[in-house]
Amino acid sequence: MEIPELYKLYLKHPSIQTDTRKLTKGDIFFALKGPNFNANLFARQALESGAAYAIVDEEPEQPTEKIIRVADTLKVLQDLAGYHRMQFENQGAGKKTAFIAITGSNGKTTSKELVHAVLSSTYKTYTTEGNLNNHIGIPLTLLKIKPDAEIAIIEMGANHQKEIEGYCRYTRPTHGIITNCGKAHLEGFGGVEGIKKGKGELFDYLRASNGTAFVMWDYDYLREMSAGIPHVVTYGTHSATVTGTVQNSSGLLEVAITNDAELGTIKTNLVGEYNLPNILLAVTVGKYFAVPAEKIKTALENYLPSNSRSQLIEKNSNKIILDAYNANPTSMKAAIENFAKMDGENKVLLLGGMMELGQESLQEHQQLIELIKKYSWKNVVLVGGDFSKANHPFINFSNSVQAREWYQQQHYSNASILIKGSRSTQMEKVLE
């Protein structure tokens, strides 16, 4: 079946599902497969659960007109998403949906959520749910965008070169953001320069398509990477379209917008000075799209972080920073340095190992340990990954369940606690 024909079915059943456990009546089920699963085996089950159609790329045992076989289910899903995206190019005079792509080594999900909070105060805005930011999540995000969309925000994750380039082909962003280029996925990208090249594929697309980039002007490398893009809007601590500084970071972050008296100081529910660029970006995008200042301020002050990202939890007289959704050397360093500067006694670190660092992994873990040694802590607990291979004097556990058992025995009071680690270490379990 050709994509235009399949698109007609999608218009009648505009809900796509790839997991039979989440199917609702009328969904179109796409049977994806990978190294450890093959959803082609569940096509019949999907129909019995109420799916309108099942798209497969293997011969079904019991053929039916509701099971549609294609050459490659994943490619068809992406092509269908691209075809849907193209419909927003032909909306007629006076209407053009903005598609904003966000990528970067750190902060892209928080940035996406903050930008969405600001823009949705004024516009019909769709965005990536959670962190559905890969080769499956991005097409699913696109296919959830309805015709009434005024703005769409698409988060793009990547762990190797040419990945962002591929996403841009069918996402066709009109605007783009690279939050930063730090030490993340070093193994796949082949070092920091490889990260810049891979993330820079978004800017390459904007450069070639007369797009607009929002650029953190404090970062010299982003200035260089954005050179030649037709439209550049800047933010930073100085010499930018929108400027701001940290007003207070001893508890929840307060940011002073220094070139807009109307916005003044924004009191957020985030922790960490490292969130300053994310706040400034959201202000910049909001002002660019003419969101009123009072709506920008209200949206950012009302935003509550979730999913273990920059959360401040007060429990049993303790202040706990839960930032355990992910970690890499750059974000770990920022979190530790920020925590060290914060007010409070009895500071405790519970840090999980960092993944996908390749040959540099042990060295990066050791460097983090040397940073930890520069400060005074009540306790330091290192969990999993290459922390177990590194040389250090701290408490060490192989997993977060063991760390939780230790933590529950401490009965801390009036302590400040930082919990952070890569997704696979599941450091949030310490609090369960």
C-alpha positions as CSV (number, residue, x, y, z in Angstrom):
1,M,0.0,0.0,0.0
2,E,1.3,3.4,-1.0
3,I,1.7,6.2,1.7
4,P,-1.1,8.4,0.3
5,E,-3.5,5.5,0.4
6,L,-2.4,4.6,3.9
7,Y,-2.8,8.2,4.9
8,K,-6.5,8.1,4.0
9,L,-6.9,5.2,6.5
10,Y,-5.0,7.3,9.1
11,L,-7.4,10.2,8.6
12,K,-10.3,7.9,9.4
13,H,-8.4,6.4,12.4
14,P,-5.9,9.1,13.5
15,S,-4.5,7.2,16.5
16,I,-1.3,5.1,16.1
17,Q,-0.2,2.4,18.6
18,T,2.9,0.2,18.6
19,D,2.1,-1.6,21.9
20,T,-0.8,-4.0,22.1
21,R,-1.1,-3.4,25.9
22,K,-2.0,0.2,25.2
23,L,-4.4,-0.3,22.3
24,T,-7.8,1.4,22.3
25,K,-10.6,0.7,19.9
26,G,-10.0,2.2,16.4
27,D,-6.2,2.5,16.7
28,I,-3.9,1.6,13.8
29,F,-1.4,-0.9,15.1
30,F,2.1,-0.8,13.7
31,A,4.0,-4.1,14.3
32,L,7.6,-3.1,14.9
33,K,10.4,-5.5,15.6
34,G,13.8,-5.3,17.1
35,P,16.6,-7.5,18.4
36,N,14.5,-8.8,21.3
37,F,10.9,-8.5,20.1
38,N,8.7,-9.0,17.0
39,A,5.3,-7.4,17.2
40,N,4.3,-9.0,13.9
41,L,3.4,-12.0,16.1
42,F,0.7,-9.9,17.8
43,A,-1.2,-8.5,14.8
44,R,-4.2,-10.8,15.2
45,Q,-4.3,-10.0,18.9
46,A,-4.2,-6.3,18.1
47,L,-7.3,-6.7,15.9
48,E,-9.1,-8.7,18.5
49,S,-8.3,-5.9,21.0
50,G,-10.1,-3.4,18.7
51,A,-7.4,-2.1,16.3
52,A,-8.9,-0.9,13.1
53,Y,-5.9,-2.1,11.1
54,A,-2.6,-3.8,11.7
55,I,0.5,-2.9,9.7
56,V,3.0,-5.7,9.4
57,D,6.1,-6.6,7.5
58,E,5.9,-10.4,7.7
59,E,3.4,-12.7,6.1
60,P,0.5,-13.1,8.6
61,E,-0.5,-16.6,9.6
62,Q,-4.2,-15.7,9.1
63,P,-4.4,-13.0,6.4
64,T,-7.3,-10.5,6.5
65,E,-8.0,-7.2,4.7
66,K,-7.4,-5.5,8.1
67,I,-3.8,-6.8,8.2
68,I,-1.7,-4.7,5.7
69,R,1.7,-6.0,4.8
70,V,4.5,-3.5,3.9
71,A,8.2,-3.9,3.2
72,D,9.4,-2.3,6.4
73,T,6.9,-1.2,9.2
74,L,9.3,1.3,10.8
75,K,10.1,3.0,7.6
76,V,6.4,3.2,6.7
77,L,5.6,4.7,10.1
78,Q,8.3,7.4,9.5
79,D,7.1,8.0,5.9
80,L,3.5,8.3,7.1
81,A,4.7,10.8,9.7
82,G,6.6,12.8,7.1
83,Y,3.5,12.8,4.8
84,H,1.4,14.1,7.7
85,R,4.0,16.8,8.4
86,M,3.8,17.9,4.7
87,Q,0.1,18.6,5.1
88,F,1.0,21.6,7.3
89,E,3.0,23.1,4.4
90,N,-0.3,23.5,2.4
91,Q,-2.6,25.2,4.9
92,G,-3.5,28.1,2.7
93,A,-2.8,31.8,3.1
94,G,-2.3,33.3,6.5
95,K,-1.7,30.0,8.3
96,K,1.7,28.3,8.8
97,T,2.4,26.0,11.7
98,A,5.8,26.5,13.3
99,F,7.7,23.3,14.0
100,I,10.4,23.7,16.6
101,A,13.1,21.0,17.0
102,I,15.1,20.8,20.2
103,T,18.2,18.7,20.7
104,G,21.3,18.8,22.8
105,S,23.4,16.8,25.3
106,N,21.7,18.1,28.5
107,G,18.5,19.9,29.3
108,K,16.5,19.2,26.1
109,T,13.5,17.6,27.9
110,T,13.3,20.3,30.5
111,S,13.7,23.0,27.8
112,K,11.0,21.4,25.8
113,E,8.6,21.4,28.7
114,L,9.4,25.0,29.6
115,V,9.0,26.2,26.0
116,H,5.7,24.3,25.8
117,A,4.4,25.8,29.0
118,V,5.1,29.3,27.7
119,L,3.8,28.8,24.1
120,S,0.7,26.8,25.1
121,S,-0.4,29.8,27.2
122,T,-1.2,31.6,24.0
123,Y,-1.2,29.1,21.1
124,K,-2.6,25.6,20.3
125,T,0.7,23.8,20.9
126,Y,1.6,20.1,20.5
127,T,4.8,18.6,21.9
128,T,6.7,15.4,22.5
129,E,5.3,13.4,25.3
130,G,7.8,12.4,27.9
131,N,11.0,11.5,26.2
132,L,9.6,9.9,23.0
133,N,12.5,11.5,21.1
134,N,13.9,8.6,19.0
135,H,13.3,6.9,15.7
136,I,10.0,5.6,16.9
137,G,8.9,8.3,19.3
138,I,9.4,11.2,16.8
139,P,7.1,9.8,14.1
140,L,4.5,9.0,16.8
141,T,4.7,12.5,18.1
142,L,4.2,14.0,14.6
143,L,1.2,11.7,14.0
144,K,-0.5,13.1,17.2
145,I,-0.4,16.6,15.8
146,K,-3.9,17.7,14.9
147,P,-4.8,20.1,12.0
148,D,-5.5,22.9,14.6
149,A,-1.9,23.1,15.6
150,E,-0.3,26.5,15.6
151,I,3.0,25.3,17.0
152,A,4.6,21.9,17.4
153,I,7.7,21.2,19.6
154,I,9.7,18.1,18.7
155,E,12.4,16.8,20.9
156,M,15.2,14.9,19.1
157,G,17.5,12.6,21.0
158,A,20.6,11.1,19.3
159,N,23.5,8.8,20.1
160,H,25.3,8.8,16.8
161,Q,26.0,11.0,13.7
162,K,23.4,11.3,10.9
163,E,20.6,10.5,13.3
164,I,19.4,14.2,13.7
165,E,19.8,14.6,9.9
166,G,17.5,11.7,9.3
167,Y,14.9,13.1,11.7
168,C,15.0,16.5,10.0
169,R,14.1,15.0,6.7
170,Y,10.6,14.1,7.7
171,T,10.1,16.5,10.7
172,R,11.1,19.6,8.5
173,P,11.7,22.0,11.4
174,T,11.2,25.7,10.8
175,H,12.9,26.6,14.1
176,G,15.6,24.8,16.1
177,I,17.5,24.8,19.3
178,I,20.7,23.0,20.4
179,T,20.7,23.4,24.2
180,N,24.4,22.5,24.4
181,C,27.0,19.9,23.4
182,G,28.4,18.1,26.4
183,K,30.0,14.7,27.2
184,A,27.0,12.4,26.4
185,H,26.9,9.3,24.2
186,L,30.7,9.6,23.7
187,E,30.8,6.0,22.5
188,G,28.3,6.5,19.6
189,F,29.4,10.0,18.6
190,G,33.2,9.3,18.8
191,G,34.1,12.1,21.1
192,V,33.1,15.7,21.8
193,E,33.8,16.9,18.2
194,G,31.6,14.1,17.0
195,I,28.8,15.3,19.3
196,K,29.0,18.8,17.9
197,K,28.9,17.5,14.4
198,G,25.9,15.2,15.2
199,K,23.9,17.8,17.1
200,G,24.9,20.4,14.5
201,E,22.9,18.5,11.8
202,L,19.9,20.4,13.1
203,F,21.6,23.7,12.4
204,D,22.8,22.4,9.0
205,Y,19.1,21.8,8.1
206,L,18.0,25.2,9.3
207,R,20.9,26.8,7.3
208,A,19.8,25.1,4.1
209,S,16.0,25.7,4.6
210,N,16.0,29.4,5.6
211,G,15.1,28.5,9.2
212,T,15.5,30.2,12.5
213,A,17.8,29.1,15.4
214,F,17.6,30.1,19.0
215,V,21.2,30.2,20.2
216,M,22.7,30.4,23.7
217,W,25.2,33.2,23.0
218,D,27.4,32.5,26.0
219,Y,28.6,29.3,24.3
220,D,31.3,30.2,21.7
221,Y,30.9,26.8,20.0
222,L,27.2,27.4,19.4
223,R,28.0,30.8,17.9
224,E,30.3,29.1,15.5
225,M,27.9,26.3,14.8
226,S,25.0,28.7,14.0
227,A,27.0,30.8,11.5
228,G,25.2,31.2,8.2
229,I,21.8,30.4,9.5
230,P,19.5,33.1,8.0
231,H,17.7,34.0,11.2
232,V,19.4,33.7,14.6
233,V,17.8,34.8,17.9
234,T,20.1,34.9,20.9
235,Y,19.9,34.5,24.7
236,G,22.5,34.5,27.4
237,T,23.9,36.4,30.4
238,H,25.0,39.3,28.2
239,S,25.2,40.6,24.6
240,A,22.0,38.8,23.6
241,T,18.4,39.4,22.5
242,V,17.3,38.2,26.0
243,T,19.6,38.3,28.9
244,G,19.3,37.1,32.5
245,T,21.3,36.0,35.5
246,V,20.8,33.8,38.5
247,Q,19.2,35.8,41.3
248,N,19.1,33.0,43.9
249,S,20.0,29.3,43.7
250,S,20.3,28.4,47.4
251,G,16.9,26.7,47.1
252,L,14.5,26.9,44.2
253,L,16.1,28.8,41.3
254,E,15.3,32.5,40.8
255,V,16.3,34.1,37.5
256,A,16.4,37.9,36.9
257,I,15.7,38.9,33.3
258,T,18.1,41.8,33.0
259,N,16.9,43.5,29.8
260,D,13.1,43.3,30.4
261,A,11.7,45.1,33.4
262,E,8.3,43.7,32.7
263,L,9.5,40.2,33.4
264,G,11.8,41.1,36.3
265,T,12.6,38.1,38.5
266,I,11.1,34.7,37.7
267,K,10.8,32.4,40.7
268,T,10.8,28.9,39.4
269,N,10.1,25.4,40.9
270,L,13.4,24.1,39.5
271,V,16.7,23.6,41.3
272,G,20.2,24.3,40.0
273,E,22.0,27.2,38.3
274,Y,22.4,24.9,35.3
275,N,18.7,25.5,34.5
276,L,19.4,29.2,33.8
277,P,19.8,28.6,30.0
278,N,16.6,26.6,29.9
279,I,14.6,29.4,31.5
280,L,16.2,32.1,29.3
281,L,15.5,29.9,26.2
282,A,11.8,29.7,27.2
283,V,11.6,33.5,27.7
284,T,13.3,34.1,24.3
285,V,11.0,31.7,22.4
286,G,8.0,33.2,24.1
287,K,9.0,36.8,23.3
288,Y,9.8,35.8,19.7
289,F,6.3,34.4,19.3
290,A,4.8,37.5,20.9
291,V,3.5,35.8,24.1
292,P,2.6,38.5,26.6
293,A,5.2,39.1,29.3
294,E,2.8,38.3,32.1
295,K,1.9,34.9,30.5
296,I,5.6,34.0,30.1
297,K,6.2,34.8,33.7
298,T,3.2,32.9,35.0
299,A,3.9,29.9,32.9
300,L,7.5,29.6,34.1
301,E,6.6,30.2,37.7
302,N,3.8,27.6,37.6
303,Y,5.8,24.9,35.9
304,L,6.4,21.9,38.2
305,P,9.2,19.5,37.2
306,S,8.3,15.8,37.1
307,N,9.8,12.5,36.1
308,S,12.9,12.8,38.4
309,R,14.1,16.0,36.7
310,S,15.4,18.9,38.8
311,Q,12.8,18.1,41.5
312,L,13.1,19.5,45.0
313,I,11.4,17.2,47.5
314,E,11.0,18.1,51.2
315,K,10.6,15.0,53.3
316,N,11.1,14.3,57.0
317,S,13.0,17.6,57.5
318,N,15.3,16.7,54.6
319,K,15.7,18.5,51.3
320,I,16.2,16.1,48.5
321,I,17.2,17.0,44.9
322,L,16.0,14.2,42.7
323,D,17.6,14.6,39.2
324,A,17.8,10.9,38.4
325,Y,16.4,10.7,34.9
326,N,19.8,10.7,33.2
327,A,23.4,11.6,33.7
328,N,26.6,12.2,31.8
329,P,29.9,13.8,32.8
330,T,28.8,17.3,31.9
331,S,25.5,17.2,33.8
332,M,27.0,15.4,36.8
333,K,29.7,18.0,37.2
334,A,27.1,20.8,37.0
335,A,24.9,19.1,39.5
336,I,27.7,18.4,42.0
337,E,29.1,21.9,41.8
338,N,25.7,23.5,42.1
339,F,24.8,21.3,45.1
340,A,28.1,22.2,46.8
341,K,27.3,25.9,46.6
342,M,23.7,25.5,47.9
343,D,22.9,26.4,51.5
344,G,22.6,23.5,54.0
345,E,24.4,21.2,56.3
346,N,24.7,17.4,56.3
347,K,25.1,17.1,52.5
348,V,24.8,13.6,51.1
349,L,25.6,12.5,47.5
350,L,23.9,9.4,46.0
351,L,25.2,9.1,42.5
352,G,24.6,6.4,39.9
353,G,27.0,5.3,37.2
354,M,27.2,7.0,33.7
355,M,26.6,4.9,30.6
356,E,27.5,5.0,26.9
357,L,30.9,6.6,27.4
358,G,32.9,4.0,25.6
359,Q,36.7,3.8,26.2
360,E,36.6,7.0,28.2
361,S,34.1,5.7,30.8
362,L,36.5,4.8,33.6
363,Q,38.5,8.0,33.1
364,E,35.3,10.1,33.3
365,H,34.1,8.3,36.4
366,Q,37.5,8.9,38.0
367,Q,37.5,12.6,37.2
368,L,34.1,12.9,38.8
369,I,35.5,11.2,41.9
370,E,38.3,13.8,42.0
371,L,35.8,16.6,41.8
372,I,33.8,15.1,44.7
373,K,36.9,14.9,46.8
374,K,37.3,18.7,46.6
375,Y,34.2,19.3,48.8
376,S,33.1,18.3,52.3
377,W,30.2,15.8,52.5
378,K,28.4,13.9,55.3
379,N,28.3,10.8,53.1
380,V,29.0,9.9,49.4
381,V,27.4,6.8,47.9
382,L,28.4,5.6,44.4
383,V,26.2,3.1,42.6
384,G,26.9,0.8,39.7
385,G,28.6,1.4,36.4
386,D,32.3,2.1,36.4
387,F,32.2,3.6,39.8
388,S,32.8,0.1,41.0
389,K,36.1,-0.1,39.0
390,A,37.4,3.4,39.9
391,N,39.7,4.2,42.9
392,H,37.8,6.0,45.7
393,P,37.2,5.9,49.4
394,F,33.4,6.2,49.3
395,I,30.6,3.8,50.0
396,N,29.9,1.7,46.9
397,F,26.9,-0.4,45.9
398,S,26.2,-2.4,42.7
399,N,22.6,-1.2,42.3
400,S,20.1,1.3,43.6
401,V,18.1,-1.3,45.6
402,Q,21.2,-1.9,47.8
403,A,21.6,1.9,48.0
404,R,17.9,2.2,49.1
405,E,18.4,-0.3,51.9
406,W,21.5,1.6,53.2
407,Y,19.6,5.0,52.9
408,Q,16.6,3.7,54.9
409,Q,19.0,2.7,57.7
410,Q,20.5,6.2,58.0
411,H,17.4,8.0,59.3
412,Y,18.6,11.3,58.2
413,S,17.2,14.6,59.5
414,N,17.9,18.2,58.4
415,A,20.0,16.8,55.6
416,S,20.5,18.0,52.0
417,I,20.6,15.0,49.6
418,L,21.4,14.9,45.9
419,I,20.3,11.8,43.9
420,K,21.4,11.5,40.3
421,G,22.5,8.9,37.8
422,S,22.0,7.5,34.3
423,R,18.6,6.0,33.5
424,S,19.7,2.4,33.7
425,T,20.8,2.8,37.3
426,Q,17.2,3.8,38.4
427,M,18.4,6.0,41.2
428,E,14.9,7.2,42.0
429,K,14.4,3.7,43.6
430,V,16.4,5.0,46.6
431,L,13.3,7.0,47.7
432,E,10.8,4.1,47.2
